[in-house]
Amino acid sequence: MTVATPPRTQEQDLPVVPVRHGGRWVAAAAIAVLVVWVVGSMASNERFQWDVVGEYLFSEQILRGLGNTVLLTFCAMLLASVLGTIVAIGRLSENPIVSRAAWTYAWLFRGTPAIVQLLFWFFLAALVPTLGFGIPFGPTFFQVDTNTVISAFTAAILGLGLNEAAYTSEIVRSGLLSVPAGQREAAKSIGMTSGQSLRRIVLPQALRVIVPPMGNETIGMLKTSSLVIVIGFTELMTSASQIYSRNYQTIPLLVVAAIWYLALTAVLSIGQYFLEKRLSRGVAGQRTVVAK
């Protein structure tokens, strides 16, 4: 038995002509010319003093500051991630006291500049000379000088981490709200508690929404860490400023700092890309099944 094929129409006999995109080629050529001009100008400009840049790029003082920058970024983001998640969960709490306390925290730390918070924590001893542990309005069992506890490094972590936690809480809250309420109801229907559904159902799905902006915040923290120069903590920018304050080679040392910031940003961007790709595997798999 043969099946008759429908007759070909006139539209099907017309040749397929690819669309020409002349504007794209013009834009690409203009960008290529601009990049070549910028790179050539920088390479040929003797005022950049590339020999001085090469001399200090891997110097011991710069590498020590680089290590402190990485350590400070990691510690501040760890504190911000943990505390921000707690504040986000508090914002979504049905308890009005917890919800308002979490909102107040986010409002307070987002409403004041990070540099002010850094200076506040560094000079905390002016307000609280000693820190103690004991019974409120009662005897103190343990007491220590505030300057002993709040060093420049501690003040840097507290200032940056607590400030970033306010922004992180909004990112986590938006991620949690992106998960349909039916997921929580389904978890409760099979006997899961609120904590179990949060850990096993809601957070794994919310991570797809949380990770991209959190990656941007981490990159931002890497650069924001340069603010700790005001409290004397030796990170990358502080190391560069200490060197050019002695040899007056300001521009080459700023170029050295910029190169390392760009390198670290590239590493974080690559890590963010692979993490997002891993978290989106389930979504990609579902789309593939639907397409079949």
C-alpha positions, -999 to +999 in steps of 0.1 A: +000+000+000+014+033-010+007+066+007+002+095-016+025+125-009+009+160-010+019+181-040+047+206-034+036+242-032+053+271-048+067+284-015+085+250-009+102+253-043+117+287-035+154+286-026+164+294+011+186+324+012+205+330+046+199+364+062+228+387+059+240+405+090+262+433+077+258+453+109+273+425+130+304+424+109+308+462+110+304+462+148+329+433+152+354+451+130+350+483+150+355+465+183+386+447+170+401+480+158+393+496+192+409+467+211+441+467+190+443+505+194+439+503+232+464+474+237+489+491+213+486+524+231+491+508+265+521+487+253+538+516+237+532+542+265+564+544+284+546+560+314+531+526+323+567+514+331+561+478+323+595+469+335+586+481+370+553+462+367+572+430+360+596+437+389+568+439+415+542+416+400+555+386+419+573+404+448+570+389+482+550+418+497+525+418+468+520+381+471+515+383+509+489+410+504+473+388+477+470+359+501+454+381+527+429+394+501+419+358+493+417+348+529+396+379+538+372+374+509+367+338+519+361+345+556+338+375+549+317+356+524+315+325+546+302+347+574+278+366+550+265+333+535+257+317+569+243+348+586+225+359+554+207+326+552+196+329+588+183+364+583+165+354+551+147+325+569+139+349+597+124+374+572+101+346+560+092+335+596+055+337+607+067+350+640+064+388+638+092+395+663+117+373+644+106+387+610+109+423+621+142+417+638+156+402+606+142+431+586+158+456+610+192+439+606+190+441+568+178+477+569+206+488+593+235+472+576+224+481+541+217+516+551+252+525+563+284+525+542+308+495+545+337+519+553+318+533+583+311+498+596+348+489+592+359+519+612+332+513+638+344+477+645+380+488+645+374+515+671+349+494+691+372+497+722+363+534+724+327+523+732+333+490+749+367+489+765+363+453+777+343+423+766+330+398+792+310+367+796+286+363+825+250+367+837+232+398+823+230+425+851+250+400+873+285+388+879+310+385+850+329+352+848+354+361+820+367+395+808+392+405+781+404+438+766+385+447+734+416+456+715+430+421+722+399+405+705+392+430+678+423+431+657+425+447+622+418+413+607+388+406+630+374+441+624+378+436+586+359+403+587+331+417+609+328+449+589+327+433+555+309+401+565+281+416+585+275+443+558+275+417+530+251+394+551+224+421+547+226+419+509+230+381+509+198+378+529+178+394+502+194+371+476+186+340+496+151+352+504+144+357+467+157+322+460+135+307+486+105+326+473+111+313+438+103+278+449+066+271+444+046+269+477+033+235+465+067+220+471+065+228+508+029+215+510+040+183+493+068+179+518+044+184+547+020+159+532+046+131+535+055+140+571+085+163+567+090+190+592+096+226+581+133+222+587+135+190+567+116+204+538+138+235+538+170+215+537+159+187+514+133+203+491+135+241+491+171+250+494+184+226+467+159+241+442+166+277+454+203+273+448+198+277+411+185+312+417+209+320+445+242+310+430+245+335+401+240+367+422+260+352+450+289+347+425+286+384+416+286+393+453+318+372+459+335+390+430+323+423+444+336+413+479+370+406+464+373+442+453+354+457+483+381+441+505+404+469+494+384+492+518+403+477+547+432+499+538+415+525+561+421+503+592+456+492+583+450+456+574+476+445+548+459+431+518+467+435+481+458+472+477+475+481+510+507+463+500+507+482+467+502+515+484+530+508+509+554+501+481+545+532+459+546+554+490+583+545+492+594+545+456+568+569+442+560+544+413+522+549+417+509+539+383+530+507+379+520+495+414+483+502+406+487+482+374+501+453+394+471+454+418+447+456+388+463+426+371+459+405+402+423+416+408+415+407+372+432+373+376+413+365+407+380+376+391+387+353+362+392+324+385+360+331+404+341+336+372+352+302+359+343+285+392+308+302+391+303+290+355+309+253+364+289+255+396+259+270+377+263+243+350+263+216+376+232+229+394+213+232+361+218+196+351+185+185+365+167+213+346+185+205+314+177+168+318+140+175+322+140+197+292+156+170+271+130+144+282+102+168+273+118+175+239+118+137+231 
